[in-house]
Amino acid sequence: MSAQPKVIIFSTPTCSFCNAAKRYFREKNIRFKDIDVTRDQAAARDMMRRTGQTGVPVILINNRPVVGFDKPKINRLLNIKD
């Protein structure tokens, strides 16, 4: 089995799409690092610099950004068959 791609999600505690994305990753047994941009200003700036986005979620899969909970794109990047 190949190593899982590195998954990072920039989120806030009150963001429903962030929570949906994290729930989806848990359902699919995808390990991810969750970064709360309300508590980590440097991460928020980093997210904005990488993607031009201020909204969350921004998900990085092997450093490829997915803006929002874009399930088809997430599935493609993670090779998940729905």
Secondary structure, 3 states (H helix, E strand, C coil): CCCCCCEEEEECCCCHHHHHHHHHHHHCCCCCEEEECCCCHHHHHHHHHHHCCCCCCEEEECCEEEECCCHHHHHHHHCCCC
